[in-house]
Amino acid sequence: MAILAVCGVKGGCGATTVAASLALLWQRQQRPVLAMDLCRQNLLRLHFGMAWDEDDGWRGRLDAGADWMRAAWEVGDHHLTLVPHGRVGVDAGRGAPKDGWLRDELALLETRDGQRTVLDLPASGVAERKQGLNAASHALVILSAEPASCALLEMTEDELVAGGLPPERILYAINHFNPLRKLDGDVELMLRKTLGPRLAPLPIHRDEAVREAFAQQQPLFDYAPDSQGADDLRQLATWLSVRLDAHRSEA
């Protein structure tokens, strides 16, 4: 089973939006998908139309000693299972699961042929991020088209390699790209020289339809199916599928 950890090189890169989009696109291809939110902000669920005031999630159930998978929601046509993080108090980190908990739990789940798991990872320094990296077979790092991404690239890669991922399974994509800004093009060129084939061939363009779809709590592919952002995300999903399937055949 391919387990893809999606994270930003820093906050604000749009990693949660990308994670939700990949899960939705693969589901629409009739592929079984498990999408799990490891971020305490609990935002992944909103991309799937859950109510604003719904606060159930895996973390609260786990802390209460209950079955964490009881927090799962079936989305759409039965191919997508969503596990929200849920709302938790500020002291939730005191009883963090033991190292390797998520990896072991995912290994125990009954899976369908070809299933993919998408983990929405929190920022660096949070215990849930380590859980996700330990469980992942691959990582997708979302970069913004700005110099900070270049500055943080080596630190991020070192963290993911230390978490057990070989470099060839750490992939990258540029988000919020504006072709009218020269600096965006310069940053893309620098990242392509550094990352080579591990960087997605096309960036995800800055597109107002992405924010509008989230505000309406609709999938971008329903709200604006012909938008630039929707097309870019489809291209990314296809590129990732080739790499995930190739490594699966090697296993």
C-alpha positions, -999 to 999 in steps of 0.1 A, spaced: 0 0 0 14 34 -10 13 59 20 19 94 8 28 121 34 20 156 22 36 185 39 47 220 32 83 232 34 68 259 57 33 270 67 10 285 41 22 265 11 -12 249 6 -3 213 15 -38 205 30 -55 217 -2 -32 195 -23 -36 165 0 -74 168 -3 -73 173 -40 -52 142 -46 -75 121 -25 -106 133 -44 -90 128 -78 -79 92 -70 -113 84 -56 -129 96 -88 -107 71 -106 -123 44 -86 -92 39 -65 -96 31 -28 -82 60 -8 -78 67 29 -72 104 38 -61 112 73 -56 146 89 -26 147 113 -29 185 118 -45 199 149 -61 228 129 -85 201 117 -90 217 83 -88 187 59 -124 177 66 -137 210 53 -125 201 18 -149 172 19 -180 192 29 -180 183 66 -199 207 89 -180 235 105 -192 225 140 -183 187 136 -155 181 161 -152 143 162 -118 129 151 -92 102 156 -72 121 183 -100 126 207 -111 90 205 -76 78 209 -70 99 240 -103 85 254 -91 50 249 -117 43 221 -113 29 186 -98 58 166 -111 44 133 -146 50 145 -140 86 136 -138 77 99 -163 91 74 -172 75 41 -171 101 13 -187 100 -21 -190 67 -39 -175 44 -12 -140 47 -25 -128 74 -1 -125 71 37 -117 104 56 -103 103 91 -104 139 105 -81 149 133 -109 164 154 -110 193 178 -87 189 208 -76 209 238 -43 227 241 -29 199 264 -36 171 238 1 166 232 8 153 267 -5 119 259 10 115 224 10 80 210 42 60 212 67 62 183 56 41 154 19 40 165 5 51 132 27 29 111 17 -1 131 -20 8 131 -21 14 93 -4 -20 88 -32 -37 107 -60 -21 86 -78 -42 61 -69 -27 27 -83 -31 -8 -61 -38 -39 -44 -6 -51 -53 15 -20 -35 47 -14 -33 65 19 -28 103 20 -16 118 52 -19 156 58 12 164 79 15 193 103 44 217 106 78 207 118 83 201 155 48 185 161 46 149 173 20 139 147 44 149 119 69 123 131 41 97 133 33 104 96 68 103 84 75 70 102 44 55 85 49 69 50 63 51 20 66 84 1 65 121 8 53 150 -13 67 184 -2 48 215 -13 70 244 -21 60 280 -25 75 300 -54 96 322 -31 132 323 -19 122 308 15 115 275 -2 151 274 -15 165 283 19 145 256 37 149 228 11 180 211 26 166 212 62 133 197 50 150 169 30 173 161 60 143 158 83 125 134 59 156 112 53 161 110 90 125 99 93 133 69 72 124 80 36 151 75 9 156 106 -13 141 90 -44 108 87 -26 108 123 -15 90 143 -43 82 180 -47 57 203 -62 56 241 -65 23 258 -55 9 293 -58 30 299 -90 24 332 -108 40 332 -143 38 370 -144 62 375 -116 99 372 -126 109 360 -91 85 331 -93 102 320 -126 137 324 -111 128 303 -80 113 276 -102 144 274 -123 166 272 -92 144 244 -77 145 225 -110 183 226 -111 184 214 -75 157 187 -75 158 174 -111 131 147 -119 119 147 -83 101 180 -89 67 178 -106 71 189 -143 44 216 -139 38 240 -110 3 246 -95 -7 281 -106 -21 306 -82 -59 305 -89 -87 323 -71 -110 294 -79 -91 273 -53 -100 297 -25 -135 302 -37 -142 264 -38 -129 261 -2 -152 290 9 -181 272 -7 -170 239 8 -171 223 -26 -144 202 -44 -125 224 -69 -133 198 -95 -170 204 -91 -169 242 -84 -145 251 -113 -136 219 -132 -121 239 -161 -99 262 -140 -62 263 -142 -58 251 -106 -80 220 -113 -60 212 -144 -27 216 -126 -38 193 -98 -49 166 -123 -15 167 -139 1 164 -105 -21 134 -95 -11 117 -128 26 123 -123 25 110 -87 5 79 -98 33 69 -121 59 71 -94 38 55 -67 29 26 -89 65 22 -101 78 19 -65 50 -5 -57 60 -28 -85 96 -28 -71 85 -38 -36 
